[in-house]
Amino acid sequence: MQARTCAWLFSAANCDKSLIPTECRDLVEESPSSSSVSPDLDGALNDGAKSVLSAQSTDGLIPNLVSSLLGPALSAAFGRSLDATASRSIQRPNLFGGGHQAVSGHYHLACNLKPTTPGEVALDAWHRFRP
């Protein structure tokens, strides 16, 4: 239950450890292989943007802009995940041999997207179009 609770808190905080309770900080970590969109998805995005918009743009400016805007969003939505693991020792009943037994829980979850406003989206698009 602790692994699940900490995983959901971490995910809701856009996988930012500074925004979760201190008792969860050592239990969760962002998955190391989850930093970007897979090459297949990235290629499909580029091909799809180019084919849909090719009639409107011959120089590739608009498809590149669409790809640069959607790529980071897709990477954030589908490319980032986290793992939470909690463990503790419990007393075994004498009926089952007594002693102590280590029990652990593991939870894997995608990171939520960072909230953004329409103005930030427009400003980001402008900076990608005119750096």
C-alpha positions as CSV (number, residue, x, y, z in Angstrom):
1,M,0.0,0.0,0.0
2,Q,2.9,2.4,0.8
3,A,4.5,1.7,-2.7
4,R,1.2,2.4,-4.4
5,T,0.5,5.6,-2.4
6,C,4.0,7.0,-3.1
7,A,3.9,6.0,-6.8
8,W,0.6,7.9,-7.3
9,L,1.9,11.0,-5.3
10,F,5.1,11.0,-7.4
11,S,3.2,10.6,-10.7
12,A,0.8,13.4,-9.8
13,A,3.7,15.7,-9.0
14,N,5.1,15.2,-12.6
15,C,7.8,12.9,-11.1
16,D,9.3,15.7,-9.2
17,K,10.7,14.3,-5.9
18,S,10.7,17.8,-4.3
19,L,6.9,17.8,-4.4
20,I,6.2,14.5,-2.6
21,P,6.3,13.7,1.2
22,T,9.8,13.0,2.6
23,E,8.8,9.4,3.6
24,C,8.3,8.6,-0.1
25,R,11.5,10.1,-1.5
26,D,13.6,7.0,-1.0
27,L,10.9,4.7,-2.3
28,V,10.3,6.1,-5.8
29,E,12.6,6.7,-8.8
30,E,12.0,7.6,-12.4
31,S,12.6,4.6,-14.6
32,P,16.1,5.1,-16.3
33,S,15.0,4.0,-19.8
34,S,12.0,6.3,-20.0
35,S,13.5,9.6,-21.1
36,S,12.2,9.9,-24.6
37,V,9.7,8.7,-27.1
38,S,10.6,5.5,-28.9
39,P,12.3,5.9,-32.3
40,D,9.3,4.2,-34.0
41,L,6.8,6.6,-32.4
42,D,9.1,9.6,-33.2
43,G,9.5,8.4,-36.8
44,A,5.7,7.9,-37.2
45,L,5.1,11.4,-35.8
46,N,7.5,13.0,-38.3
47,D,6.1,10.9,-41.2
48,G,2.5,11.6,-40.2
49,A,3.1,15.4,-39.9
50,K,4.9,15.5,-43.2
51,S,2.2,13.6,-45.1
52,V,-0.7,15.4,-43.6
53,L,0.8,18.9,-44.1
54,S,2.7,18.4,-47.3
55,A,0.1,20.0,-49.4
56,Q,0.3,23.2,-47.3
57,S,4.1,23.4,-47.1
58,T,6.8,22.5,-49.5
59,D,9.8,23.6,-47.4
60,G,9.1,21.4,-44.4
61,L,8.7,24.3,-41.9
62,I,5.2,23.4,-40.8
63,P,5.8,19.6,-40.4
64,N,8.9,20.3,-38.4
65,L,7.1,22.8,-36.2
66,V,4.2,20.3,-35.6
67,S,6.7,17.5,-34.8
68,S,8.7,19.8,-32.4
69,L,5.5,20.7,-30.6
70,L,4.0,17.2,-30.4
71,G,7.2,15.3,-29.8
72,P,8.0,16.6,-26.3
73,A,4.3,16.2,-25.3
74,L,4.3,12.6,-26.5
75,S,7.6,11.9,-24.8
76,A,6.2,13.3,-21.5
77,A,3.0,11.4,-21.9
78,F,4.3,8.0,-23.0
79,G,8.0,8.0,-22.4
80,R,8.3,8.7,-18.7
81,S,7.5,6.3,-15.9
82,L,8.4,5.5,-12.3
83,D,8.9,2.6,-10.0
84,A,8.1,2.5,-6.3
85,T,9.3,-0.2,-4.0
86,A,8.6,-0.5,-0.3
87,S,9.6,-3.4,2.0
88,R,9.4,-4.2,5.7
89,S,9.9,-7.2,8.0
90,I,6.9,-8.8,9.6
91,Q,6.5,-11.5,12.3
92,R,5.5,-14.8,10.9
93,P,2.8,-16.8,12.8
94,N,4.2,-19.8,14.7
95,L,1.9,-22.0,12.6
96,F,4.0,-21.1,9.6
97,G,7.4,-21.5,11.3
98,G,7.7,-18.2,13.2
99,G,10.5,-15.8,12.8
100,H,10.6,-12.8,10.6
101,Q,9.7,-12.5,6.9
102,A,10.6,-9.7,4.5
103,V,7.6,-8.5,2.5
104,S,7.8,-6.0,-0.3
105,G,5.5,-4.2,-2.7
106,H,6.4,-2.8,-6.1
107,Y,4.4,-0.4,-8.2
108,H,5.1,0.9,-11.8
109,L,3.3,4.0,-13.1
110,A,3.5,6.6,-15.8
111,C,4.4,10.2,-14.9
112,N,1.7,12.7,-15.2
113,L,2.2,15.7,-17.5
114,K,3.1,19.0,-16.0
115,P,0.1,21.3,-16.0
116,T,0.4,24.1,-18.6
117,T,-1.8,27.1,-19.7
118,P,-2.8,27.9,-23.3
119,G,-0.6,31.0,-23.1
120,E,2.5,28.8,-22.3
121,V,1.6,26.5,-25.2
122,A,1.4,29.4,-27.6
123,L,4.6,31.0,-26.3
124,D,6.4,27.6,-26.6
125,A,5.2,27.3,-30.2
126,W,6.4,30.8,-31.0
127,H,9.8,30.1,-29.6
128,R,10.1,26.9,-31.6
129,F,9.0,28.8,-34.7
130,R,11.2,31.8,-34.1
131,P,14.0,30.9,-31.6
